[in-house]
């Protein structure tokens, strides 16, 4: 009952923000772009929470069991990527006054390139967001809701309905404020859980910091083994490209950044939350090390999966009922802040990119309901499959689908060359398939398994395919390319 009361109060607060930010005269401009009046510091703070999904809240502490604290190398790479977003991508998006970032592809490469980019986003974001939300629903179901007899279907439908209710009118304008609230709740829960674990270990904060630094799992950098997937340079550059692709080329992540009043404010917003990822993830990884210390002290066997490390302590009452409540708040805040922006971005892209009717408010309302229904259907389908290998395969598929977006935008921004627009959909599909074949062959022949660098390879293959298609382009393709380059200038 305490947990249910917590969730109800949390949702009531979100609805309060929705009523304050979305007036009855809210229109599509409010839903899609928040009338471009969002304070940059609010966007920056909220984006930290929006970028940390419920899976991150659960998984990053457990990563320390397997790869120590080397994930920090990727987080440092994120900073490089966010600088590219701020000073290369954002100036283009603001000059062209874009509602969705894929509209850029229409003018630079052509109509089919535009639709290809939008569909790749829709498919990858729907599957990826649904999987992340599914995993969070499973965790809450297993450790919290099963005990009070709530069916899984009710959990999924109920949580998705809550998200739809507080985003249906204000859209992105509401999310700028609710994300800030959810980021506050998430980090408050995280810090209080850490404080509780430190107390359980009989330490104060300075002693805990020294203990973490001395622990074998505090290793952060891998400089000596190039073939390791945790090699520093691989992680650094992979982190940069992950940030560029999964933030700068993702409508879900960029939509809030495009609500700032000016380009300069948007650049301050992106750079600010880019730096925030290092201390934020250090907190999560430090919690993982502390939990392993606690397990060793109490003679508790560590779980086989790192994802179960935090729930094993926080969701089962081993640290007290207050920590269980904090864990629930943290997971719900993290999952809501990523799922609500995904539903809003999917609705925006469908209306603007696929149907190309950005002013049709009736279409937007119906699309928002439709996206929520499909979202629920995907989650329930994952439940029916009930296979970890299938979920892993979907994650891999999502990582492949971002490669063509990287290739499309890189080609458009760095070259003046036209493409054969009619061939772009085939290139975008062939590149991930070829990338998969190369990865399989590398494992079979040399025992080398691609890590995050697979994204860069995928983008390079798409780039090469677009370049070669230029030989099959006609005068119309050339004029499209030149017009767009002139517009950007």
N, C-alpha and C positions, 0 to 999 in steps of 0.2 A: 504493500500500500504506500509505503514511503517513496519507493521508486516511481510508482504510477503518479503520485502527487507531484513529484519532481518534474516528470515529463509534461504533465498538464500545466503546471505553472510556467515551465519553459516555453511551451507552445503559446500560452496566453501572452507572454511577453512578445513573442514574434508577431502575433496578431495585432498587438498594440502598435508595434513599429509599422506594420502594414497600414493600419488605419491612419497613422500620423503622416505617412509619406505618400499614400495614394488617395487622392481626392476623387470625388465622383466624376470630375471632368478629365480624369487621366485618359490619355489617348495613346496611339501607337508610338508617337515620339517619346512619350514618357516611358512606355514599356520597353522600347528598344534602346533608347539613348539617354534616358533620365533628363531630357531637355538640355543635355550638356551643361549641367550646373552642379555636378558633384564636387565637393571639396576634395582635393587631391590627397590630403592626409587621411581622410576617412577611407578612401578607396585603397590606399596603401596598406593601412592597418587591416582592413577587411580581407584584402587579397592574401595576406599571410595565412589566415584561417581557411580561405577558399582553396588555397593550394595544398593544404594539408587535409587529406580525406580521412574518413574513419579508419580506413586500412592503415594509413600512415600512423595514426594515433596508436594503433595496436601493433603494427609490424616493426616500426623502427626500433623500439626498445628491444624486441626480440632479435633483431639483426645482429646485435652485439654477440649473441651466442655463436654465430657462424663466421662473421667477417670482422669481428671486433668493432672499432669505431671508424673503419676506413670509409664509410659512407660520407664522411665529412669532406673527402676529396671531391666527390660529385657536387656537394653543396658549394664548394669554392668555385667549381666550374660554372655553377648556376650564375654567379655574379658576372662572369664574362659574358654569358648569354644574355643577361638582362641589359647589359650595356649596349649590345648589338640591337636588342629590341628598342631601347630608348632612343638611340641615335641613328639607326638605319631604317627600321620598320615604321615606328610611330610617325616620323616626318612624312612618309608616303601616305599613311592612312589619314592623317589630319589634312594634308594638302588636298586630297581627293574627297574629303568630307564623307567618309565611308560609314555606313551603318553596319554592314558585315564586311569582313576583310577579304572575302573571296570575290567581291565585286571587282577588286583590283585585277584579277585574272581575266575577267571579261574584256576589259579594255586593252590589256597588254598582250594577251595570247589568243583570245577569241571565246565565243559562246560555249563551245564544248569543253574547253579548258576550265571555264568558270563553273559549269555544271559538274565536271569531274571533281574539282576541288571541294565543292559544296557537298556532293554525295559522299566523298571519302570522309569528310568531317562528320556528317550525319550518322553514317554507319559505325565509324570508330568511336564516336562520342556516346552514342546510344548503348553500344555493347559494353564499352569500358565503364561508363557511369553506372550501368545496371549491375555489372559484376561487383564493382566497389560497394554499391549500396546493398547488394545481396549478401556479401560477406559480413557487413556490419549487422544486417538483420539476423543473420545466422548466429553471430556472437551474442547479440541481445536476447535472441530466442533461447539459446542454449543456457546462458548463465543467469538470465533474469526472468524472461516471460514464461518459459516452460513451467517454472515453479508455481505460477499463479494460473496456469491453464489457458493461456492465450494462444489460439491456433496461429500457425505461421502465416496463413493467408490473411488473417485479420491484421497481423503485424505489418505486412507489406502494404496492403491496401490502406490501412490507417495512416502509416507514416507518409506514404505518397500523397494521400488526400490532404494531410496537414500542409505539406509543401505547396501543393496546388492552391490551397486556400489563401495562404499569405503572399503568394506571388501573382495570383490571377489578375489583379488590377494594376498594381504598380510596377510589376516586372523588375527590370534592372534598377529602377529608382529605389524600390523597396530593398533590393538585395544589397545595395551599397551600405545601408544602415543595419540591416539584420546581420550581414557578414561581420561588421565591426562588433556587434553584440556577441555573436557566436565565437569570434576570435577571443574576446575577453573571457567568455565562459570556459572555452577550451584551455587556454593557458592558465587561468585561475585553477581549474581542476588539476592540470598537470603539475603545477607548482605545489599545490596542497598535497597531492599524492606523494611527490618527492619528499616533502617535509615530513609526512607521516612515516615513510619508509626509513628515512634517516633517523627518526625517533625510535623506530622499532630496532634499528641496529645499535642503539645506544650512543649515537654520535651527535655532534653539532655540525653545522654547515661547513666550517673550515676543515674539520676532521674528515667529513665525507668527501670534500674536494680532494684532499690529499690521498684518501683511500682509493678513489676512482683513478687518480693519476698513477698510482703505484700498481694497480691491477693489470694483469696480463692482457685483459680484453680492452685496455685503453689505447692500444696501438691505432694510430690514425693514418700513417703514410706507408705505402709499399713502393720502395724505390728500386729494389734489387732484382725483381723478377718480372721481366717484360711480358712473359707469356701468361702471367696471372691476370685474371679478369679484374683484380683489384689494383693493378699497376697504377701509379699516381698519374702518369701522363694520359693513359687511356681514360681514367675516371674524370680527369680535369676537362679534356676536350669533349668527352661524351656528355658531361654535365652541361657544358656550354651549349651543345647542339640540342640536348633534351629541353633546355630552357627556351631556346629559339623556336623549336618546333612545337612543343607542348604548351607553350604560352604565347609566343609571338605569332604563331601560325594557327592558333586554336581560337575560334570565335568565342567559345565558352570563357576562356581566360582573358581575352582582349576586350570583350564587350564592356566590362566595367571600366577598363582603362580609357576607353573612347568616350566616357561620359564626363571627363574632366573638361574644364572651361577652355583651356588653351593647351597647345602642344607642350609648352614649357612645364605646365603643371603636371601633365601626363608623364613627362620624362622624370620629374622629381618623384612622382608616385612609383614608377617602375624601379628606379634606382634604389629607393628607400626599402621597398620590400624585398628587393634582390639581396641586399646585405643582411636582411633579417633572417634569412634561412639558415645561416651558419649557427648563430646562437640558439635558434629555435630547435634545430635538430640535435645540437649538443645536449640540450635538456632531455630530449627523448632518449638519446643513447646513454646518457648518464643514468637515467632511471633504469635502463636495462642492466647496466653493470651493478647497480645497487640491489636490484631484485635477485641477480645471481649470487651476490654476497649473502643475501638473506636466506636464499634457498640452501646454500652451503652451510650456513650457521645452524639452520634448523633441521638439516638432514633431509630436505625435500628433493626428490628427483626432478631434474629439469625436464620439461616436456620435449617431445621429439620435434615439434614444430615451434619455431620462434614466435609465431603469431599467437601462441597460447601462453606465453610467459607472463605478460601483464594481466590478461583475464584470469589466469590461474590464481593470482594473488588478489587482484582488485575486485573481481566479480563474484568470488566465492565466499566472501566474508572473512577471509583470513586476516585482513588488515582492519576489520571493523566495518560496521554498516555505513559509516560516513564515507569511507573510501569507495564502497560499492556505489553510493549515490554519486560521488564525484566522477567515478569511472563512467557511469551512465551519462552524466552531463557531458563529459568530454567526448565520448564516442558519438552521442546524438548531435552535439554541436559541430563536430568535424564532418559527420556524414551529411547533415542538413546543409551546411555551407557549401559543399561540393555538389550535392544532388540538385539543390534549388537553382544554382547557376547553370547547371547542365540542362535542366528542363527549359529554362528561359532562353538559353542560347540556341537550343534545338528548335524551339518555336520561332525564334527570330530568323534563323537560317532557312527554315522551311518557307516562311511567308515571303522573305525578301529574295532569297536565292533561287528556290525551286519554283514557287508560284509567281514570284516577281510582282507581288501586290503589297508593298509596304504600308499603304494607307488604308487597307481594308481591315477595319477593327473587328468585324464579324468573323472574318477568316482567322484573325489572330486568336480570338477567344476559342473558336472551334479547334484550331491547331494545338493550343495549349492543353485542352482536354485530351485530344488525340495522343499527344506526346506522352502525357501522364499514363494513359491507358496502355500504350505500347511498352512503356517503362515497367509497369506492373507485370505485363505479360512476359517480358524478358526475364524478370526476376523469378517468376513462378516456373518458367521453363528451366532455368538453371537449377531450381529446387527439384524438378522432376528428373533431370539428368543425374543430379546428386553425385557428381564425379569430380574429384579434385583435378584429375588430368584434363578434363574438358575445360574447367575454369582456367587452368594454366594455358591451355591452347588458345583460349579467347584472349588472354592477356598478350600472348605472343602475336596473335593476329592484329591486335590493336597497335602494337609496336611497329608492325610492318606497314600498316596503313598510313602512318604519319610520314614515312619516307617519301612517297610521291608528293606530298604537300611541300616538303623541304625542297625537293627538286624543282617543282613548279615555281615557287617563289624565288629560289636562288637564281634560276634561269632568267626569270622576268626582270629581276633587280640588277643583275650583274652583266647582262649582255644586251645588245641591240638587235640580236638576231631574231627573225620571225620563226614561227613553227607551222607545221601542217596541222591546223587545229583539229581536223577530222581524225587524226591519228592519236591525239593526246590520250583519250580514254584507254586505248589499247596499250600505250606505253606505261600508263599509270598502273595497269593491272599486271603487265608483264614484269615490271621491275621488282615487285615483292616476290613474285614466283622465282625469278632468276636469283634473287638474293637468298631465298630459302635453299635453292639448289647449291649455291656456293657454300653456304654454311654447312649443309649436309656433307658435301664433298670434303670440306676442310676438316671436319671431325673424323671422317672415314680415312682420309689419306695421311693427315698429319697430326691428328688428335687435338687440333686447335678448335676451340668453341668460341664463336663470336659472343661478346657481351653487348654492352650499350653501343659499341662502335658499329653494330649492325645497322643502326639508324643512319649513320653517315654513309655507309656503303649503299644503302637503299636510295638515299638521296642522290648520290653520285650516278647510279645507274639510270635513274629517272632523268637527271640532267643530261647524260650522254644520249639517251634516247631522244630527248627534245632537240638537242643539237643536230643529230643526224636527220631528224624529221624536217629540219629547215631546208634540206636539199629538195624536198618534195613540196615545199610551200609555193604559193602563187603570189601574184601581185597584190591581191586583196589581203593576204596574211601580212605582207610587208607593210602595207598602209596601216593596218591595225596596230602593228608594233610601233611604227613611227609616231602615230597619233598619241598613243599612250605615253611614250617617252617624252613627247613635247608637253603633255598635260602634267606629268610629274615634275618636269622642270619648272 
